[in-house]
Amino acid sequence: MTHERLSLGARGEEMAVAFLKKHRYRILERNFTTPLGEIDIIARKGRTLAFVEVKTRSSLAFGSPAEAVGLRKQQQIIKAAKWYLAERRGRELQPRFDVIAVLLQGECADIEHVPAAFEL
């Protein structure tokens, strides 16, 4: 992955964290890595434990950022979330799989939060 793409992704994740905090989510983990895959953000709001995938794009040339979270990626996130729940506390919370799509065009940013974007 190029430095430019990594930088774009990091900017998008920072914006996603700020967005979630603004909406009263408590960030529990960032870039949580398991033997089964990575989860960009794990956040809690009330009784909901959100496993959040962040996708950042600089244009719509290849579709919207949210469209990039395909079935294979969803399955990887679900496996990593199950590992997290088995190894950590949080079993009493309601898990949910969210996507935050960030479109960065110049200095403008459009952030779309899709709660419950996919299910088990």
C-alpha positions as CSV (number, residue, x, y, z in Angstrom):
1,M,0.0,0.0,0.0
2,T,1.4,3.4,-0.9
3,H,2.2,6.0,1.7
4,E,-0.5,8.3,0.2
5,R,-3.2,5.6,0.6
6,L,-2.0,4.9,4.2
7,S,-2.1,8.6,5.0
8,L,-5.6,9.0,3.5
9,G,-6.8,6.0,5.6
10,A,-5.3,7.4,8.8
11,R,-7.0,10.8,8.2
12,G,-10.3,9.1,7.6
13,E,-9.9,7.1,10.8
14,E,-9.1,10.2,12.8
15,M,-12.2,11.9,11.4
16,A,-14.3,8.8,12.2
17,V,-13.1,8.8,15.8
18,A,-13.9,12.5,16.2
19,F,-17.4,11.8,14.7
20,L,-18.1,9.0,17.1
21,K,-16.9,11.0,20.1
22,K,-19.1,13.9,19.0
23,H,-22.0,11.5,19.0
24,R,-21.2,10.3,22.5
25,Y,-19.5,7.0,21.7
26,R,-16.7,6.0,24.0
27,I,-13.7,4.6,22.0
28,L,-12.5,1.3,23.5
29,E,-10.0,0.2,20.9
30,R,-8.4,1.4,17.7
31,N,-6.8,-0.8,15.1
32,F,-7.6,-3.8,17.2
33,T,-5.7,-6.8,15.8
34,T,-6.6,-10.4,16.4
35,P,-5.3,-13.6,14.8
36,L,-8.4,-13.5,12.6
37,G,-8.2,-9.9,11.4
38,E,-8.3,-6.2,12.4
39,I,-11.2,-4.0,13.5
40,D,-10.6,-0.3,12.9
41,I,-12.6,1.0,15.9
42,I,-14.5,-0.6,18.8
43,A,-16.7,1.8,20.5
44,R,-19.5,1.8,23.1
45,K,-22.6,3.8,23.4
46,G,-25.0,2.8,26.2
47,R,-25.5,-1.0,25.9
48,T,-24.3,-1.1,22.3
49,L,-20.8,-2.3,21.4
50,A,-20.0,-1.1,17.9
51,F,-17.4,-2.8,15.7
52,V,-16.7,-0.1,13.2
53,E,-15.1,-0.4,9.8
54,V,-13.8,2.9,8.3
55,K,-13.5,3.3,4.6
56,T,-11.9,6.5,3.2
57,R,-11.8,7.5,-0.4
58,S,-10.7,10.7,-2.3
59,S,-13.2,10.3,-5.1
60,L,-16.3,8.2,-6.1
61,A,-14.5,6.8,-9.2
62,F,-14.6,3.3,-7.8
63,G,-17.9,3.7,-5.9
64,S,-18.8,5.0,-2.5
65,P,-16.5,4.2,0.4
66,A,-19.3,2.2,2.1
67,E,-19.6,0.0,-1.0
68,A,-16.1,-1.2,-0.4
69,V,-17.1,-3.2,2.6
70,G,-18.0,-6.4,0.8
71,L,-19.0,-9.8,2.0
72,R,-15.4,-11.1,2.5
73,K,-14.5,-8.0,4.6
74,Q,-17.7,-8.4,6.6
75,Q,-16.9,-12.0,7.4
76,Q,-13.4,-11.1,8.5
77,I,-14.8,-8.4,10.8
78,I,-17.4,-10.8,12.3
79,K,-14.7,-13.4,13.0
80,A,-12.5,-10.7,14.7
81,A,-15.4,-9.4,16.7
82,K,-16.3,-13.0,17.9
83,W,-12.6,-13.3,19.0
84,Y,-12.8,-10.0,20.8
85,L,-16.0,-11.0,22.6
86,A,-14.6,-14.4,23.7
87,E,-11.3,-12.8,25.0
88,R,-12.6,-9.5,26.4
89,R,-15.4,-8.2,28.5
90,G,-18.5,-7.0,26.6
91,R,-20.6,-10.1,26.4
92,E,-23.4,-8.3,28.2
93,L,-23.5,-5.6,25.5
94,Q,-25.3,-5.8,22.2
95,P,-22.8,-6.1,19.4
96,R,-23.4,-4.2,16.2
97,F,-21.4,-3.8,13.0
98,D,-21.2,-0.3,11.6
99,V,-19.5,1.3,8.7
100,I,-18.2,4.9,8.6
101,A,-17.6,6.1,5.1
102,V,-15.3,9.1,4.7
103,L,-15.1,11.0,1.4
104,L,-12.2,13.4,1.4
105,Q,-12.0,15.8,-1.5
106,G,-9.5,18.6,-1.0
107,E,-10.3,20.2,2.4
108,C,-13.9,19.0,2.3
109,A,-15.0,15.9,4.1
110,D,-18.3,14.0,3.9
111,I,-18.8,11.5,6.7
112,E,-21.6,8.9,6.6
113,H,-22.3,6.6,9.5
114,V,-24.1,3.5,8.7
115,P,-25.2,1.8,12.0
116,A,-25.9,-1.9,11.7
117,A,-24.5,-2.0,8.2
118,F,-24.4,-5.8,8.3
119,E,-25.3,-8.6,10.6
120,L,-23.9,-12.0,11.7
